[in-house]
Amino acid sequence: MRQVDVLVNNAGILWRQGLLNTPSDKWNEIIRTNLDGPYYCAMAVLPGMMARRSGSIICITSGRAYSEDGQSTAYAATKAGLDRLTVKLATELRDHGVAVNALEPGATLTERLLDFNPQMDVTGWQRAEEKKIIPACVYLASLSGNEFTGRIVNQAEFGTTWP
């Protein structure tokens, strides 16, 4: 088995409906992808990271977790859960040298998002390749569990308020 030093939990499904318009099969799909996925991926790599006393887990989260509109309820619930998972897991792993942080990249325009939401207003959104998401992830990946862990950081602040 190969050694995994960095895990980036980046999969996510955005469903732009409120809870009342979310069928149970869609709710379950979003939970499985956005919250169960990071759990299973972390559980797969953590034994090796803990044995080596090094590693980094980066969860891609969203500001929608704390939005107050009536949209994207399932998505927001999973991203808020991912934030709590990040903080709690970082606390559990603090003495094992593994860093766990979440990166909130802001509204990011991807091909998949456009495919699933062709009528969406994307005014003000930046394409993923226009953002500094990769440098922010590389920085987070370079840290040990004792330096910078349990944080939910905004990509737009990379290089200013953090690091």
N, C-alpha and C positions, 0 to 999 in steps of 0.2 A: 504494500500500500504506500502511496506517495505521501510525503509530508506536506501538510497545509499550514502555511504561516499566516495567511491573511484570508479572511472570509468577508466578502461584501454581499450583504443581503439586499439585493436590488430589485427583485421581482415584485410586481405590484399590479393590482387591478383597480382602476378607478371607475366607479359606477356613480354617475352624477345625480342619482335620484335620492329622495328622502326615504326614511324607513318605511313609510306607508306604501310606497311604490316599489319596494324591494321584495321580490318573491324569495321564498326560503332557499331555493336552489341557488340563486344569485348570492344571497347572504353567505351561504356555506362555501361557495366558490371563492369569494373574497376573503373570508376567514382562513380558508385552507392556504391560499396563496400568500396573503399579506402578513399573517401571524403564525400559522402553523409552519409554513415554509422556513422562516428564520429559526424557529425552535428546532426543527429537525436538522437543518444545516449546522446549527451551532452544536447540537448534541453529537453530530458525526465528527466534527473536527476538535472538539474540546479535549477528549482524552489525550491526543497527541500534543496539543498546545500546553496542557497542564503538565504533562510529563517533561516537556522541554523547558517549562517555565517561561514561555514566550509565545507571542502571537497577538493578533489583533482581529477583532470582529467589528465591522462597520455596518450599521443598519441605515439604509436610506429611508428617511421619514418624510413627513410633510407638515407644513403649517396648517393644512386643513384639519389636522387632529384637534385644533383648538378654535376653529372657525365657528361662528355662531349663526350661520345661515341654516336653512333646512335642506341643504343639498349634500350629497356624498356622505350620507350618514354611516353606511357600512364601512366605507373607505376611511373616514375620519376615526371611527371607533377602532379599527385595526391599527392605524398609525399611532393613535394615543396609546394603545396597548403595546405597540412596538417600542415606544418611548419608555414606558414603565419597564418593559423587559430589559431594555438597554441599561437603565439605571440599576435595577435590581441585580442583573447578572454581573455587572461591573463590581458591585459590592461583594457578591459571592466570590469573584475571581481575583479580588485585590491582592491577596496573598499568594497567588499562583502565577503572577507575572503576565497575565493576559489582559490587554486593554479592550474595553467594549465601549464604543461611542456611536452616536447617531449623527448623521449629516442630513440637514434639511436644505436641499438645493433650490428651493423656490419653484415657481411655475416653470416647468421644463417641457418644451415641445418635442415630442418624439414621433416617429412614423407610426408606431403602434397606437398612440393616443389619437392621432388623426384618423387612422383606419377605423377605430371604434367610435369616434365622435366627429364625423365629417362636418357637422353643422356648428361645431363649437367655435365660439368667439375666442381667438387666441391673441387678441390685442395685448401687447405688453409681455408676451411669453417669449423666452429665448430658446433657441435650439440647444440641445444638450452639448453639441460640439462648440458652441459659443461661450459656454460657461467654464468656470475653473473647477469643475467637479472632480476631474481626475487628479489634478495637483492636490486638492484638499484631501482626497482619499489616500493618496500616496503619503502625505504628511501624517495623517491619522494612523496609517499602517506602520509607520516607522517608530511609533511610540510603544513603550512598554507599559504594562499594567499599573506601574506605580507613578508614572509621569503625568498622564492625562487620560483619565478614564471616567466613565459614568456621565459623560457630557452629551448634551444635545446641542449641536452647533449649527449655525446658519452659514451656508456656503458663501453667501454674499459678504460675510464679515471675515472670510479667510484672509489672513495677512494684515488685518486691522485690529479687531478685538481679540482674535485668536490667530495663530498661536501666540 
